[in-house]
């Protein structure tokens, strides 16, 4: 059971409507069965990018694959060649090609800088959607290059519209995944654990509910669990 499922299990136990069983049929839908009759699916509510082919990609995937890797890789390039280190401002926008070749190109381009670039700023375009902006750091670190900041240009947006968009994506995705087992139970809930980091408050979720704009399909309930109001839930 992962952290999302654990959070949903705690919610289901807290509302006390019956025995909570995790994965009653193994690794297939539903994630939980409550009181022997209510099927419950659990999912993280995250920000997503929709590709042209209709597939969705969690916004956080690039940051995990690129930023965390870069933090490990930069010290390996070596110590500063001059009096200062260089701080890297990493910026990207999707769609991006496969990250493995991009990562190799980043290391190659940084190692190719044999002497400090002229001026306070140096731009390296790795790909049309990926740019490194090198700025002179205020002092000399142990490493020649350090990661200063990152900017995912696909992250954020108007809070209510972004939350509404991503909830609908989650509903549609879970509807497809549960289609083959829908016949087993008449009542299905979808419980979403908000990990968007958008700071969506209770008032925002109530506004979304009031819009009545979600296509919930066959879901009896769509429930939001949020770090902004940990002791309660919002049913959309």
ChimeraX commands (.cxc) that place a marker at each C-alpha (Angstrom):
marker #1 position 0.00,0.00,0.00 radius 0.5
marker #1 position 1.50,3.34,-1.05 radius 0.5
marker #1 position 1.11,6.70,0.70 radius 0.5
marker #1 position -1.93,7.69,-1.37 radius 0.5
marker #1 position -3.75,4.44,-0.62 radius 0.5
marker #1 position -2.81,4.74,3.05 radius 0.5
marker #1 position -4.32,8.24,3.20 radius 0.5
marker #1 position -7.51,6.99,1.52 radius 0.5
marker #1 position -7.73,3.97,3.84 radius 0.5
marker #1 position -7.48,6.28,6.87 radius 0.5
marker #1 position -10.30,8.39,5.44 radius 0.5
marker #1 position -12.50,5.34,4.82 radius 0.5
marker #1 position -11.88,4.04,8.33 radius 0.5
marker #1 position -12.63,7.48,9.81 radius 0.5
marker #1 position -16.04,7.78,8.16 radius 0.5
marker #1 position -16.93,4.40,9.72 radius 0.5
marker #1 position -19.41,2.98,7.21 radius 0.5
marker #1 position -18.14,-0.60,7.33 radius 0.5
marker #1 position -15.17,-2.91,7.08 radius 0.5
marker #1 position -12.43,-1.59,4.78 radius 0.5
marker #1 position -10.69,-4.19,2.61 radius 0.5
marker #1 position -7.64,-3.30,0.54 radius 0.5
marker #1 position -7.33,-4.81,-2.97 radius 0.5
marker #1 position -10.16,-7.35,-2.54 radius 0.5
marker #1 position -9.36,-8.94,-5.93 radius 0.5
marker #1 position -5.62,-8.35,-5.98 radius 0.5
marker #1 position -3.91,-5.78,-8.15 radius 0.5
marker #1 position -7.05,-4.85,-10.12 radius 0.5
marker #1 position -9.85,-2.35,-9.53 radius 0.5
marker #1 position -11.13,-1.50,-7.00 radius 0.5
marker #1 position -8.39,-0.43,-4.62 radius 0.5
marker #1 position -10.73,-0.82,-1.64 radius 0.5
marker #1 position -14.03,-2.48,-0.84 radius 0.5
marker #1 position -16.07,-0.96,2.00 radius 0.5
marker #1 position -18.85,-2.82,3.79 radius 0.5
marker #1 position -18.71,-5.47,1.09 radius 0.5
marker #1 position -20.55,-3.28,-1.41 radius 0.5
marker #1 position -18.85,0.11,-2.01 radius 0.5
marker #1 position -15.94,-0.02,-4.44 radius 0.5
marker #1 position -13.37,2.74,-3.94 radius 0.5
marker #1 position -10.57,3.83,-6.24 radius 0.5
marker #1 position -7.69,5.93,-4.91 radius 0.5
marker #1 position -5.45,8.28,-6.86 radius 0.5
marker #1 position -3.08,11.18,-6.35 radius 0.5
marker #1 position -4.48,14.42,-7.69 radius 0.5
marker #1 position -1.50,15.94,-9.45 radius 0.5
marker #1 position -0.92,18.44,-12.24 radius 0.5
marker #1 position -0.75,16.79,-15.65 radius 0.5
marker #1 position 0.39,17.62,-19.16 radius 0.5
marker #1 position -1.75,16.22,-21.97 radius 0.5
marker #1 position 0.19,15.14,-25.06 radius 0.5
marker #1 position -1.18,15.35,-28.58 radius 0.5
marker #1 position -1.93,11.62,-28.60 radius 0.5
marker #1 position -4.14,12.06,-25.55 radius 0.5
marker #1 position -1.73,10.45,-23.08 radius 0.5
marker #1 position -1.13,12.29,-19.83 radius 0.5
marker #1 position 2.13,12.89,-18.00 radius 0.5
marker #1 position 2.40,13.91,-14.38 radius 0.5
marker #1 position 4.12,17.27,-14.15 radius 0.5
marker #1 position 6.40,15.97,-11.40 radius 0.5
marker #1 position 7.93,13.24,-13.60 radius 0.5
marker #1 position 10.41,15.54,-15.37 radius 0.5
marker #1 position 11.50,17.13,-12.12 radius 0.5
marker #1 position 12.20,13.72,-10.61 radius 0.5
marker #1 position 14.04,12.49,-13.69 radius 0.5
marker #1 position 15.98,15.67,-14.49 radius 0.5
marker #1 position 16.40,17.86,-11.42 radius 0.5
marker #1 position 17.27,15.16,-8.92 radius 0.5
marker #1 position 19.67,13.62,-11.43 radius 0.5
marker #1 position 21.36,16.98,-12.09 radius 0.5
marker #1 position 21.88,17.59,-8.38 radius 0.5
marker #1 position 23.78,14.31,-8.20 radius 0.5
marker #1 position 25.71,14.86,-11.44 radius 0.5
marker #1 position 26.97,18.44,-11.11 radius 0.5
marker #1 position 29.54,17.74,-8.33 radius 0.5
marker #1 position 31.11,15.08,-10.57 radius 0.5
marker #1 position 32.04,17.70,-13.18 radius 0.5
marker #1 position 34.65,19.06,-10.83 radius 0.5
marker #1 position 35.86,22.12,-8.95 radius 0.5
marker #1 position 35.70,25.71,-10.24 radius 0.5
marker #1 position 38.34,26.74,-12.78 radius 0.5
marker #1 position 38.23,30.39,-11.72 radius 0.5
marker #1 position 37.34,32.51,-8.73 radius 0.5
marker #1 position 33.62,31.73,-8.72 radius 0.5
marker #1 position 31.19,28.92,-9.32 radius 0.5
marker #1 position 28.30,29.05,-11.76 radius 0.5
marker #1 position 24.69,28.76,-10.69 radius 0.5
marker #1 position 22.39,26.98,-13.16 radius 0.5
marker #1 position 18.83,28.13,-13.78 radius 0.5
marker #1 position 17.10,25.18,-15.46 radius 0.5
marker #1 position 13.99,25.86,-17.52 radius 0.5
marker #1 position 11.83,23.49,-19.57 radius 0.5
marker #1 position 8.57,23.25,-21.46 radius 0.5
marker #1 position 6.91,20.13,-22.84 radius 0.5
marker #1 position 6.83,18.20,-25.04 radius 0.5
marker #1 position 10.38,17.03,-24.45 radius 0.5
marker #1 position 12.16,14.17,-26.22 radius 0.5
marker #1 position 13.46,11.24,-24.19 radius 0.5
marker #1 position 15.38,12.52,-21.19 radius 0.5
marker #1 position 18.36,10.14,-21.31 radius 0.5
marker #1 position 19.92,11.74,-24.43 radius 0.5
marker #1 position 19.14,15.20,-23.03 radius 0.5
marker #1 position 20.91,14.40,-19.78 radius 0.5
marker #1 position 23.98,13.20,-21.64 radius 0.5
marker #1 position 23.97,16.38,-23.72 radius 0.5
marker #1 position 23.76,18.56,-20.60 radius 0.5
marker #1 position 26.87,16.93,-19.12 radius 0.5
marker #1 position 28.72,17.10,-22.45 radius 0.5
marker #1 position 27.93,20.79,-22.93 radius 0.5
marker #1 position 28.93,21.73,-19.39 radius 0.5
marker #1 position 32.19,19.79,-19.56 radius 0.5
marker #1 position 32.98,21.51,-22.87 radius 0.5
marker #1 position 33.18,24.88,-21.11 radius 0.5
marker #1 position 36.91,24.81,-20.41 radius 0.5
marker #1 position 37.21,28.39,-19.15 radius 0.5
marker #1 position 34.72,30.68,-17.46 radius 0.5
marker #1 position 32.31,32.19,-20.01 radius 0.5
marker #1 position 32.59,35.94,-20.58 radius 0.5
marker #1 position 29.99,38.09,-18.86 radius 0.5
marker #1 position 27.72,37.32,-15.92 radius 0.5
marker #1 position 25.23,35.14,-17.86 radius 0.5
marker #1 position 25.71,32.28,-20.33 radius 0.5
marker #1 position 22.83,30.53,-22.15 radius 0.5
marker #1 position 22.90,26.89,-23.27 radius 0.5
marker #1 position 19.93,25.65,-25.31 radius 0.5
marker #1 position 19.91,21.86,-25.01 radius 0.5
marker #1 position 16.61,21.45,-26.87 radius 0.5
marker #1 position 13.87,23.86,-28.02 radius 0.5
marker #1 position 12.10,22.99,-24.76 radius 0.5
marker #1 position 15.12,22.86,-22.42 radius 0.5
marker #1 position 17.43,25.73,-21.53 radius 0.5
marker #1 position 20.27,26.17,-19.07 radius 0.5
marker #1 position 21.03,29.71,-17.95 radius 0.5
marker #1 position 24.40,29.96,-16.20 radius 0.5
marker #1 position 24.95,32.87,-13.83 radius 0.5
marker #1 position 28.05,33.70,-11.84 radius 0.5
marker #1 position 27.51,32.69,-8.24 radius 0.5
marker #1 position 28.26,35.08,-5.42 radius 0.5
marker #1 position 31.16,32.99,-4.22 radius 0.5
marker #1 position 33.23,29.91,-4.97 radius 0.5
marker #1 position 31.65,26.57,-4.05 radius 0.5
marker #1 position 33.37,23.20,-4.03 radius 0.5
marker #1 position 31.72,22.42,-7.37 radius 0.5
marker #1 position 32.12,24.44,-10.54 radius 0.5
marker #1 position 28.38,24.23,-11.25 radius 0.5
marker #1 position 25.54,24.26,-8.74 radius 0.5
marker #1 position 21.80,24.06,-9.33 radius 0.5
marker #1 position 20.31,27.43,-8.46 radius 0.5
marker #1 position 16.67,27.30,-9.56 radius 0.5
marker #1 position 14.26,25.45,-11.83 radius 0.5
marker #1 position 11.25,26.61,-13.83 radius 0.5
marker #1 position 8.68,24.17,-15.19 radius 0.5
marker #1 position 6.79,26.37,-17.66 radius 0.5
marker #1 position 3.84,23.94,-17.69 radius 0.5
marker #1 position 3.28,24.13,-13.93 radius 0.5
marker #1 position 0.71,26.37,-12.31 radius 0.5
marker #1 position -2.12,28.36,-13.79 radius 0.5
marker #1 position -5.36,29.72,-12.38 radius 0.5
marker #1 position -6.03,27.61,-9.30 radius 0.5
marker #1 position -9.70,26.78,-9.84 radius 0.5
marker #1 position -9.44,26.04,-13.57 radius 0.5
marker #1 position -6.24,24.02,-13.11 radius 0.5
marker #1 position -7.77,21.98,-10.29 radius 0.5
marker #1 position -10.94,21.37,-12.31 radius 0.5
marker #1 position -8.95,20.29,-15.36 radius 0.5
marker #1 position -6.83,17.81,-13.43 radius 0.5
marker #1 position -9.73,16.35,-11.46 radius 0.5
marker #1 position -11.47,15.64,-14.76 radius 0.5
marker #1 position -8.32,13.99,-16.13 radius 0.5
marker #1 position -8.20,11.75,-13.04 radius 0.5
marker #1 position -11.89,10.88,-13.38 radius 0.5
marker #1 position -11.49,9.96,-17.03 radius 0.5
marker #1 position -8.34,7.90,-16.42 radius 0.5
marker #1 position -9.85,5.95,-13.53 radius 0.5
marker #1 position -13.07,5.40,-15.49 radius 0.5
marker #1 position -11.08,3.70,-18.25 radius 0.5
marker #1 position -9.07,1.59,-15.82 radius 0.5
marker #1 position -12.11,0.39,-13.88 radius 0.5
marker #1 position -14.36,-0.26,-16.89 radius 0.5
marker #1 position -13.75,-4.02,-16.97 radius 0.5
marker #1 position -14.70,-4.52,-13.30 radius 0.5
marker #1 position -17.58,-2.04,-13.03 radius 0.5
marker #1 position -20.16,-4.80,-13.19 radius 0.5
marker #1 position -19.08,-6.23,-9.85 radius 0.5
marker #1 position -20.50,-3.37,-7.77 radius 0.5
marker #1 position -23.23,-0.79,-8.23 radius 0.5
marker #1 position -21.62,1.94,-6.11 radius 0.5
marker #1 position -18.17,3.32,-6.95 radius 0.5
marker #1 position -16.28,6.15,-5.26 radius 0.5
marker #1 position -13.16,7.95,-6.47 radius 0.5
marker #1 position -11.06,9.47,-3.69 radius 0.5
marker #1 position -8.34,11.91,-4.80 radius 0.5
marker #1 position -5.46,12.97,-2.56 radius 0.5
marker #1 position -4.39,16.49,-3.49 radius 0.5
marker #1 position -0.63,16.63,-4.17 radius 0.5
marker #1 position -0.72,19.47,-6.72 radius 0.5
marker #1 position 1.03,21.93,-4.40 radius 0.5
marker #1 position -1.28,24.67,-5.67 radius 0.5
marker #1 position -2.52,25.48,-2.19 radius 0.5
marker #1 position -6.14,24.80,-3.13 radius 0.5
marker #1 position -8.25,25.70,-0.13 radius 0.5
marker #1 position -11.67,24.57,0.99 radius 0.5
marker #1 position -13.30,27.67,-0.53 radius 0.5
marker #1 position -11.73,26.85,-3.91 radius 0.5
marker #1 position -13.08,23.28,-3.83 radius 0.5
marker #1 position -16.53,24.54,-2.86 radius 0.5
marker #1 position -16.38,26.93,-5.81 radius 0.5
marker #1 position -15.46,24.02,-8.10 radius 0.5
marker #1 position -18.35,22.00,-6.72 radius 0.5
marker #1 position -20.68,24.94,-7.31 radius 0.5
marker #1 position -19.65,25.17,-10.94 radius 0.5
marker #1 position -21.14,21.71,-11.53 radius 0.5
marker #1 position -18.77,21.35,-14.49 radius 0.5
marker #1 position -17.33,17.89,-13.81 radius 0.5
marker #1 position -18.42,14.94,-15.95 radius 0.5
marker #1 position -18.41,12.33,-13.17 radius 0.5
marker #1 position -19.91,9.56,-15.27 radius 0.5
marker #1 position -20.74,6.48,-13.21 radius 0.5
marker #1 position -18.90,7.58,-10.05 radius 0.5
marker #1 position -21.32,7.85,-7.15 radius 0.5
marker #1 position -18.89,10.12,-5.30 radius 0.5
marker #1 position -15.73,12.04,-6.12 radius 0.5
marker #1 position -14.00,13.01,-2.87 radius 0.5
marker #1 position -11.02,15.32,-2.33 radius 0.5
marker #1 position -8.56,14.89,0.54 radius 0.5
marker #1 position -6.31,17.90,0.89 radius 0.5
marker #1 position -3.39,18.96,3.11 radius 0.5
marker #1 position -5.15,22.32,3.32 radius 0.5
marker #1 position -7.94,20.76,5.42 radius 0.5
marker #1 position -6.54,17.45,6.78 radius 0.5
marker #1 position -9.39,16.78,9.21 radius 0.5
marker #1 position -12.18,16.80,6.62 radius 0.5
marker #1 position -13.02,16.00,3.01 radius 0.5
marker #1 position -14.86,17.68,0.17 radius 0.5
marker #1 position -17.30,15.78,-2.00 radius 0.5
marker #1 position -17.50,17.25,-5.49 radius 0.5
marker link #1:1,2 radius 0.2
marker link #1:2,3 radius 0.2
marker link #1:3,4 radius 0.2
marker link #1:4,5 radius 0.2
marker link #1:5,6 radius 0.2
marker link #1:6,7 radius 0.2
marker link #1:7,8 radius 0.2
marker link #1:8,9 radius 0.2
marker link #1:9,10 radius 0.2
marker link #1:10,11 radius 0.2
marker link #1:11,12 radius 0.2
marker link #1:12,13 radius 0.2
marker link #1:13,14 radius 0.2
marker link #1:14,15 radius 0.2
marker link #1:15,16 radius 0.2
marker link #1:16,17 radius 0.2
marker link #1:17,18 radius 0.2
marker link #1:18,19 radius 0.2
marker link #1:19,20 radius 0.2
marker link #1:20,21 radius 0.2
marker link #1:21,22 radius 0.2
marker link #1:22,23 radius 0.2
marker link #1:23,24 radius 0.2
marker link #1:24,25 radius 0.2
marker link #1:25,26 radius 0.2
marker link #1:26,27 radius 0.2
marker link #1:27,28 radius 0.2
marker link #1:28,29 radius 0.2
marker link #1:29,30 radius 0.2
marker link #1:30,31 radius 0.2
marker link #1:31,32 radius 0.2
marker link #1:32,33 radius 0.2
marker link #1:33,34 radius 0.2
marker link #1:34,35 radius 0.2
marker link #1:35,36 radius 0.2
marker link #1:36,37 radius 0.2
marker link #1:37,38 radius 0.2
marker link #1:38,39 radius 0.2
marker link #1:39,40 radius 0.2
marker link #1:40,41 radius 0.2
marker link #1:41,42 radius 0.2
marker link #1:42,43 radius 0.2
marker link #1:43,44 radius 0.2
marker link #1:44,45 radius 0.2
marker link #1:45,46 radius 0.2
marker link #1:46,47 radius 0.2
marker link #1:47,48 radius 0.2
marker link #1:48,49 radius 0.2
marker link #1:49,50 radius 0.2
marker link #1:50,51 radius 0.2
marker link #1:51,52 radius 0.2
marker link #1:52,53 radius 0.2
marker link #1:53,54 radius 0.2
marker link #1:54,55 radius 0.2
marker link #1:55,56 radius 0.2
marker link #1:56,57 radius 0.2
marker link #1:57,58 radius 0.2
marker link #1:58,59 radius 0.2
marker link #1:59,60 radius 0.2
marker link #1:60,61 radius 0.2
marker link #1:61,62 radius 0.2
marker link #1:62,63 radius 0.2
marker link #1:63,64 radius 0.2
marker link #1:64,65 radius 0.2
marker link #1:65,66 radius 0.2
marker link #1:66,67 radius 0.2
marker link #1:67,68 radius 0.2
marker link #1:68,69 radius 0.2
marker link #1:69,70 radius 0.2
marker link #1:70,71 radius 0.2
marker link #1:71,72 radius 0.2
marker link #1:72,73 radius 0.2
marker link #1:73,74 radius 0.2
marker link #1:74,75 radius 0.2
marker link #1:75,76 radius 0.2
marker link #1:76,77 radius 0.2
marker link #1:77,78 radius 0.2
marker link #1:78,79 radius 0.2
marker link #1:79,80 radius 0.2
marker link #1:80,81 radius 0.2
marker link #1:81,82 radius 0.2
marker link #1:82,83 radius 0.2
marker link #1:83,84 radius 0.2
marker link #1:84,85 radius 0.2
marker link #1:85,86 radius 0.2
marker link #1:86,87 radius 0.2
marker link #1:87,88 radius 0.2
marker link #1:88,89 radius 0.2
marker link #1:89,90 radius 0.2
marker link #1:90,91 radius 0.2
marker link #1:91,92 radius 0.2
marker link #1:92,93 radius 0.2
marker link #1:93,94 radius 0.2
marker link #1:94,95 radius 0.2
marker link #1:95,96 radius 0.2
marker link #1:96,97 radius 0.2
marker link #1:97,98 radius 0.2
marker link #1:98,99 radius 0.2
marker link #1:99,100 radius 0.2
marker link #1:100,101 radius 0.2
marker link #1:101,102 radius 0.2
marker link #1:102,103 radius 0.2
marker link #1:103,104 radius 0.2
marker link #1:104,105 radius 0.2
marker link #1:105,106 radius 0.2
marker link #1:106,107 radius 0.2
marker link #1:107,108 radius 0.2
marker link #1:108,109 radius 0.2
marker link #1:109,110 radius 0.2
marker link #1:110,111 radius 0.2
marker link #1:111,112 radius 0.2
marker link #1:112,113 radius 0.2
marker link #1:113,114 radius 0.2
marker link #1:114,115 radius 0.2
marker link #1:115,116 radius 0.2
marker link #1:116,117 radius 0.2
marker link #1:117,118 radius 0.2
marker link #1:118,119 radius 0.2
marker link #1:119,120 radius 0.2
marker link #1:120,121 radius 0.2
marker link #1:121,122 radius 0.2
marker link #1:122,123 radius 0.2
marker link #1:123,124 radius 0.2
marker link #1:124,125 radius 0.2
marker link #1:125,126 radius 0.2
marker link #1:126,127 radius 0.2
marker link #1:127,128 radius 0.2
marker link #1:128,129 radius 0.2
marker link #1:129,130 radius 0.2
marker link #1:130,131 radius 0.2
marker link #1:131,132 radius 0.2
marker link #1:132,133 radius 0.2
marker link #1:133,134 radius 0.2
marker link #1:134,135 radius 0.2
marker link #1:135,136 radius 0.2
marker link #1:136,137 radius 0.2
marker link #1:137,138 radius 0.2
marker link #1:138,139 radius 0.2
marker link #1:139,140 radius 0.2
marker link #1:140,141 radius 0.2
marker link #1:141,142 radius 0.2
marker link #1:142,143 radius 0.2
marker link #1:143,144 radius 0.2
marker link #1:144,145 radius 0.2
marker link #1:145,146 radius 0.2
marker link #1:146,147 radius 0.2
marker link #1:147,148 radius 0.2
marker link #1:148,149 radius 0.2
marker link #1:149,150 radius 0.2
marker link #1:150,151 radius 0.2
marker link #1:151,152 radius 0.2
marker link #1:152,153 radius 0.2
marker link #1:153,154 radius 0.2
marker link #1:154,155 radius 0.2
marker link #1:155,156 radius 0.2
marker link #1:156,157 radius 0.2
marker link #1:157,158 radius 0.2
marker link #1:158,159 radius 0.2
marker link #1:159,160 radius 0.2
marker link #1:160,161 radius 0.2
marker link #1:161,162 radius 0.2
marker link #1:162,163 radius 0.2
marker link #1:163,164 radius 0.2
marker link #1:164,165 radius 0.2
marker link #1:165,166 radius 0.2
marker link #1:166,167 radius 0.2
marker link #1:167,168 radius 0.2
marker link #1:168,169 radius 0.2
marker link #1:169,170 radius 0.2
marker link #1:170,171 radius 0.2
marker link #1:171,172 radius 0.2
marker link #1:172,173 radius 0.2
marker link #1:173,174 radius 0.2
marker link #1:174,175 radius 0.2
marker link #1:175,176 radius 0.2
marker link #1:176,177 radius 0.2
marker link #1:177,178 radius 0.2
marker link #1:178,179 radius 0.2
marker link #1:179,180 radius 0.2
marker link #1:180,181 radius 0.2
marker link #1:181,182 radius 0.2
marker link #1:182,183 radius 0.2
marker link #1:183,184 radius 0.2
marker link #1:184,185 radius 0.2
marker link #1:185,186 radius 0.2
marker link #1:186,187 radius 0.2
marker link #1:187,188 radius 0.2
marker link #1:188,189 radius 0.2
marker link #1:189,190 radius 0.2
marker link #1:190,191 radius 0.2
marker link #1:191,192 radius 0.2
marker link #1:192,193 radius 0.2
marker link #1:193,194 radius 0.2
marker link #1:194,195 radius 0.2
marker link #1:195,196 radius 0.2
marker link #1:196,197 radius 0.2
marker link #1:197,198 radius 0.2
marker link #1:198,199 radius 0.2
marker link #1:199,200 radius 0.2
marker link #1:200,201 radius 0.2
marker link #1:201,202 radius 0.2
marker link #1:202,203 radius 0.2
marker link #1:203,204 radius 0.2
marker link #1:204,205 radius 0.2
marker link #1:205,206 radius 0.2
marker link #1:206,207 radius 0.2
marker link #1:207,208 radius 0.2
marker link #1:208,209 radius 0.2
marker link #1:209,210 radius 0.2
marker link #1:210,211 radius 0.2
marker link #1:211,212 radius 0.2
marker link #1:212,213 radius 0.2
marker link #1:213,214 radius 0.2
marker link #1:214,215 radius 0.2
marker link #1:215,216 radius 0.2
marker link #1:216,217 radius 0.2
marker link #1:217,218 radius 0.2
marker link #1:218,219 radius 0.2
marker link #1:219,220 radius 0.2
marker link #1:220,221 radius 0.2
marker link #1:221,222 radius 0.2
marker link #1:222,223 radius 0.2
marker link #1:223,224 radius 0.2
marker link #1:224,225 radius 0.2
marker link #1:225,226 radius 0.2
marker link #1:226,227 radius 0.2
marker link #1:227,228 radius 0.2
marker link #1:228,229 radius 0.2
marker link #1:229,230 radius 0.2
marker link #1:230,231 radius 0.2
marker link #1:231,232 radius 0.2
marker link #1:232,233 radius 0.2
marker link #1:233,234 radius 0.2
marker link #1:234,235 radius 0.2
marker link #1:235,236 radius 0.2
view
